[in-house]
Amino acid sequence: MNTLSLMRAGCLAVIALSAACVTINVYFPAAAAEKAADRIIDDVWGESAAPAPAGGETSSLTGGTLLVAAAGALKWTLDGLIPAAEAAEPNLDATSPEITRLKTQMERRFTDLKPLLDQGLVGLGADGFVAVRDPSAVPLAERNRVRTLVGNENADRAALYREIAVANGQPQWETQIREVFAARWIAKAQPGWWYQNDSGAWAQK
C-alpha cells in the first residue's frame, strides 16, 4: 500500500471514530414535564385543582440520560479531531391535537368523576391512574357505571402519557411522564380526596 492510500485509510478511520463518538445527552425535562402536567390538570379539574404547596413541590425524578448519535461540531486541535457536543434539555410540547382531544374528554368526564372523589369512593392511585377504593362501598345499582367511568378515565390517562412522549419524539419517556403526572395529580388534589402514598396505602388529604 502506497503512502497516499495509507493517508486516505487513516483519515477515514479518524472520521468514522469521530462520528461514532459524537453524542448528545438528552435528559428527561422533569421541570418542564411538571409545568405541562399542572397546566393539563388545571384545565381538566378547573377550580377543583388545589394550588401547589407554598415553596413549590418538585418531583424526585432525576431524568435518565439517552445517548443519541448525531452530527456535532468538530474542533481541530494539535492532537487531532475532537468532537464537541453539549448536553441538551429540550422543552416539552403538550399541545398536539390528540393531547387536546384527550384533555377535553377528561374535562367532560370530570363532572361525573368529581362526586366519586368527593365521597371517597374513587381515589388517586400512586401510578397516575384512578381506582375504586372499596367496590363494596359503591351502591350495587351504580357499580357498572362507576367501573365504566374509571375504566374510561384510565384509558384516556394512559393515552395522554403516551401521546405526550410520542409528540416530543421520545416514546421512551412515557413512564417518566406518567410518574410526573402521578405526583402532580396528588399534589393538586382537593382536601378530603383519597390518594395512595408511596407504600401503596390509602390516605386522605
C-alpha positions, 0 to 999 in steps of 0.5 A: 500500500502506497503512502497516499492510500495509507493517508486516505485509510487513516483519515477515514478511520479518524472520521468514522471514530469521530462520528461514532463518538459524537453524542448528545445527552438528552435528559428527561425535562422533569421541570418542564414535564411538571409545568405541562402536567399542572397546566393539563390538570388545571384545565381538566379539574378547573377550580377543583385543582388545589394550588401547589404547596407554598415553596413549590413541590418538585418531583424526585425524578432525576431524568435518565440520560439517552445517548443519541448519535448525531452530527456535532461540531468538530474542533481541530486541535494539535492532537487531532479531531475532537468532537464537541457536543453539549448536553441538551434539555429540550422543552416539552410540547403538550399541545398536539391535537390528540393531547387536546382531544384527550384533555377535553374528554377528561374535562367532560368526564370530570363532572361525573368523576368529581362526586366519586372523589368527593365521597371517597369512593374513587381515589388517586392511585400512586401510578397516575391512574384512578381506582375504586377504593372499596367496590363494596362501598359503591351502591350495587345499582351504580357499580357498572357505571362507576367501573365504566367511568374509571375504566374510561378515565384510565384509558384516556390517562394512559393515552395522554402519557403516551401521546405526550412522549410520542409528540416530543419524539421520545416514546421512551419517556412515557413512564417518566411522564406518567410518574410526573403526572402521578405526583402532580395529580396528588399534589393538586388534589382537593382536601378530603380526596383519597390518594395512595402514598408511596407504600401503596396505602390509602390516605386522605388529604 
